[in-house]
Amino acid sequence: MHFVDITMFYAAQGGGVSTYLNAKAAWLRQHSRVRHSILSPNIASDAGALVRVPGLALPGLQGFRLPLAVGATARILQRLQPDLIEAGDAGPAAWSALQAKRRLGIPAVAYYHSDLARRVQTRLGGAAMHATRRYLCQLYRQFDLVLAPSRLMAQELAGMGVAGAVYQPLGIDSGVFAPQAGSAALRRLLQLPPDARLLVYAGRFTPEKKLAVLIAAVARLGRPYHLLLVGAGPALPRSTHARVLPFVHDQRQLARLLASCDALVHPGDSETFGLIVLEAMACGLPVVATGGGALAELVDNSTGILVAPNCAASLAAGIVALFERDRAALALAARCRARALYDWNTILPQLMRRYAALLASAEQGDLDAERLCVPD
């Protein structure tokens, strides 16, 4: 049995899609005899289960490369002889997956990781957004199963006319992301006073993350609040209360940074899931997040505070309110929620059961949940 993932969003520099695919690969190696391959134009060269497809770097893709030719990529897929394909973006990779699906007679799954329609609306306006929604409907109706990382995204797909999109969240490694990963060395490195309240954001520095709002909120608060921004992207507004650290590739190093802080603050209002929020919660950090996007599905009153989006005053008030509460209780609840509901050992068996049901309904061999070693 051979499963293949194909996406333009897999890259060595990490990100949510890369984390998901690496976790899937590791889980399959440990729990099954299923072969697993990952195809991406961002891979330097073929290396074992990683297969490079031709791609082109274009402006506006945040460093990712776009697959060049649907037919050529489909032929690479055919040569791999997969039993199931999952496409992780809505571009040429998805059309290649559909072409290989038809030629091989196998099921194809689409995972709607990125809210493409909203991104297009932000950059090109309403007419382009409506055209994108029609395009997504035409594309995803041809897949056997469409997955969405949040209930919000499943609802968005239904609104486009993609009936039956299934909520399938991402997960975290709660053995890596844990409170004990923290260290006092970070505060010494930052030369913070003992009473400092250390806030952290980690992720891409892009406009939809609303980091200018976050920096303005922390500037309003002043001492003893200090903000650590971990990531990469366009230059951010300067602030005496904020420090920027480069993007962290290694998950253990990221966990060490998160667990050494007091709270995670996420001002973005267009998240399709919010993996960094879960990783911080697993490290025992309460969260201040905006009520927009999918973050409200992860954060509630027991694990943090939700605030109005696009408002520095509201975000600042939420941060103050968080530190007026019992942070130890919030931290414990955050850790327990992330570990109980979103550990990869819970999430990936869910996904494998979906695969098994899909393969069974498509009469593809004799694969079942037992052969996949999927626990009940």
KAFEN-V752216 format. One record per backbone hydrogen bond with DSSP energy under -1.0 kcal/mol. CO is the residue of the C=O (numbers start at 1). NH is the residue of the N-H. If there is no record, write none. Layout:
co=CO nh=NH
co=CO nh=NH
This chain:
co=1 nh=35
co=2 nh=83
co=2 nh=84
co=3 nh=37
co=4 nh=86
co=5 nh=39
co=6 nh=88
co=11 nh=14
co=15 nh=19
co=16 nh=20
co=17 nh=21
co=18 nh=22
co=19 nh=23
co=20 nh=24
co=21 nh=25
co=22 nh=26
co=23 nh=27
co=24 nh=28
co=25 nh=29
co=26 nh=30
co=27 nh=31
co=28 nh=32
co=35 nh=3
co=37 nh=5
co=38 nh=51
co=39 nh=7
co=40 nh=53
co=47 nh=50
co=49 nh=38
co=50 nh=47
co=51 nh=40
co=54 nh=68
co=56 nh=66
co=58 nh=61
co=61 nh=64
co=66 nh=56
co=69 nh=73
co=70 nh=74
co=71 nh=75
co=72 nh=76
co=73 nh=77
co=74 nh=78
co=75 nh=79
co=76 nh=80
co=78 nh=81
co=84 nh=4
co=85 nh=109
co=86 nh=6
co=87 nh=111
co=91 nh=94
co=91 nh=95
co=92 nh=96
co=93 nh=97
co=94 nh=98
co=95 nh=99
co=96 nh=100
co=97 nh=101
co=98 nh=102
co=99 nh=103
co=100 nh=104
co=101 nh=105
co=101 nh=106
co=107 nh=85
co=108 nh=144
co=108 nh=145
co=109 nh=87
co=110 nh=147
co=111 nh=113
co=114 nh=116
co=115 nh=119
co=116 nh=120
co=117 nh=121
co=118 nh=122
co=119 nh=123
co=120 nh=124
co=121 nh=125
co=125 nh=129
co=126 nh=130
co=127 nh=131
co=128 nh=132
co=129 nh=133
co=130 nh=134
co=131 nh=135
co=132 nh=136
co=133 nh=137
co=134 nh=138
co=135 nh=139
co=136 nh=140
co=137 nh=141
co=139 nh=142
co=140 nh=143
co=145 nh=110
co=146 nh=166
co=147 nh=112
co=148 nh=168
co=150 nh=154
co=151 nh=155
co=152 nh=156
co=153 nh=157
co=154 nh=158
co=155 nh=159
co=156 nh=160
co=157 nh=162
co=158 nh=161
co=161 nh=163
co=166 nh=148
co=172 nh=344
co=173 nh=177
co=176 nh=178
co=178 nh=181
co=179 nh=182
co=184 nh=188
co=185 nh=189
co=186 nh=190
co=187 nh=192
co=193 nh=196
co=197 nh=226
co=198 nh=262
co=198 nh=263
co=199 nh=228
co=200 nh=265
co=201 nh=230
co=204 nh=206
co=205 nh=234
co=206 nh=209
co=207 nh=210
co=210 nh=214
co=211 nh=215
co=212 nh=216
co=213 nh=217
co=214 nh=218
co=215 nh=219
co=216 nh=220
co=217 nh=221
co=218 nh=222
co=222 nh=225
co=224 nh=197
co=226 nh=199
co=227 nh=243
co=228 nh=201
co=229 nh=245
co=230 nh=203
co=232 nh=205
co=239 nh=242
co=241 nh=227
co=243 nh=229
co=245 nh=231
co=250 nh=254
co=251 nh=255
co=252 nh=256
co=253 nh=257
co=254 nh=258
co=255 nh=259
co=258 nh=261
co=263 nh=200
co=264 nh=288
co=266 nh=290
co=271 nh=294
co=274 nh=278
co=275 nh=279
co=276 nh=280
co=277 nh=281
co=278 nh=282
co=279 nh=283
co=280 nh=285
co=281 nh=284
co=286 nh=264
co=287 nh=305
co=288 nh=266
co=289 nh=307
co=294 nh=297
co=295 nh=298
co=295 nh=299
co=300 nh=303
co=300 nh=304
co=303 nh=287
co=305 nh=289
co=307 nh=291
co=311 nh=315
co=312 nh=316
co=313 nh=317
co=314 nh=318
co=315 nh=319
co=316 nh=320
co=317 nh=321
co=318 nh=322
co=319 nh=323
co=322 nh=325
co=325 nh=327
co=326 nh=330
co=327 nh=331
co=328 nh=332
co=329 nh=333
co=330 nh=334
co=331 nh=335
co=332 nh=336
co=333 nh=337
co=334 nh=338
co=335 nh=339
co=336 nh=340
co=337 nh=341
co=338 nh=342
co=342 nh=172
co=343 nh=346
co=343 nh=347
co=344 nh=348
co=346 nh=350
co=347 nh=351
co=348 nh=352
co=349 nh=353
co=350 nh=354
co=351 nh=355
co=352 nh=356
co=353 nh=357
co=354 nh=358
co=355 nh=359
co=356 nh=360
co=357 nh=361
co=358 nh=362
co=359 nh=364
co=360 nh=363
co=363 nh=365
co=368 nh=372
co=369 nh=374
co=370 nh=373
